[in-house]
Amino acid sequence: MKISTRARYGLRFMIELAADYGRKPVYLKNIAGSQEIPEKYLGQIAISLKSAGLIDGFRGVHGGYILARPPSDINLKEIVSVLEGDLSLIECLRTPGSCQRASECVSREVWQKLGDVISETLEAITLETLAAKSREKLQKEVMYHI
């Protein structure tokens, strides 16, 4: 299993929005610059996240993006699922009829358990948790450079 650039960039985008939660909307250009993500690509990611109801976008001078819900109410599984699609590790977990051996395959159980652990882990971590860790790291870097 490999997480795509789309999901990695999307998560970084969402962490930035979580760090600014409760303030004014953040310009896509600013996040693209600070995260070193191509603005056009980040715009495509934002469209998917907005369609899924995870972010809201506003046009105009005071426009930008904000989280649609509090960071404590958004978990990583929601974000990754929107950007990656189905999180099943192998095809027969998604569609059992795709494999004639699905009912007798013992290795399928291993992939199911692994998928469950990944899913539970992503579900247990919220944007609020990651935003707090991000703030901690930034504070340590600033204190180190003084």
N, C-alpha and C positions, 0 to 999 in steps of 0.2 A: 504494500500500500504506500502510495506517495501522495502527499498533500500538494495540490497545485499552487502555483504562484498566485492565482486568483484568490484562493482561500487565505493564503498567508498575507497578501496585501489587504484583503478585505478585513481581516482580523486587526491588522495594524490601524487601518482606517477607523474601525469601530472603537478601538482602545483610545484613540485620539479624541473621538467624540465623547466617550465616557469621561475622559479626563476634564473635558470642558462642559460637562452636563450641568444644566441650570444657568448657563450663561447665554450669550448671544450665539446665533448660528455661526459655524465655522466655514470659511471659504474652502472649496475643494482645492484650489490652487495652493493655499497655505499648507494643507495637509500633504498634498502631493510633494511639495518642496521639502517639508520637514521629514517626511518618510522616504524621500528619494524614490517615488513611484511616478511613472509617467502619468500626467494629468488626464490624458485621453482614456487610458486604461482604467484609472481610478473612477472616471466618470461612468464607464460601463459597469463597473462593480457597484457603484452607487445606485444605478438604475435597478439592478437586481435586489439590492437591500431595501430600496424604497418600495418596490413592488411587493416584497414580502412583509412590509409593514414594520421593518426594524428601524428605519430612519425616515425623517421628513425633510423635504427640501423646500427652500424658499428662494424666489427670484428677486432680483432688484438690488438696490444699494445695500440694504440690510439683510440680504439673502445669505444663503449658505445651507449647511446641513446640521441637523441635531438628531439625537436619538429619539425615537418615537415613544419609548418607554424608559423608565429609570434603569440605570446600568445594573442594578441588583435584580431586575426582572428579565434580563437577557443573558442566556447562557451560550457557551461556545458551540454546543450542538446545533442550536438554531442557525447560527451564522454559517458554520461549516456546511450544514445541510443545504442552505440556500445557494451557496457558492460552489459546492462540489456535487450536489445531487444526492442520490441514495448512497448511504454509507456502508452498504453491504460489501464485504471483502471479496466475495466470490459470487458469480452469477447465480448458482443454484440456491443461494440463501435468499436472493431477491425473487427468483422465479423457480420454485422446485421442479416444475415440469420441464425445465431446460436440460435436465440431466437424468438419464435413465437410472443411474445408480444412486440418486439422492436418498432414497429410503434405506439403503443398506450401507452407505458410505460412512465409515467411522471418522474419517478425517474431517468431514463436514461439520461434525460436532465441535472440533477444535476451532475451526474458523468461526463458528457461531459464538463460542465462548469468548474468543478474542474480540470479535466485533461487539459483543455485549460490554466488555470491559472498556473498549474505546468509547462507545456510546455513553456509558455511565460516567466516565471521566469527563468527557466534554460537557455532559449535562450538569455536572457538579461544579463547574467553574463558571463564574459570572464575570461580566465585563467590569463590575465594580471591583472585584478581587484583582483583576489585571491592571485596572487603572490605578489602584492603590499601590501595587508593586511598581508600576511605572513611575509614579510620583516619588516613591522611596529611592529608586535608582537615580533619578534626576537630582534629588537632594544630596545624595552621597557624592555624585559627580561634582556638583557645585561646591560642596564643602571640601572635597579633595583638591580642587583647583585654586582655592583661596589661599 
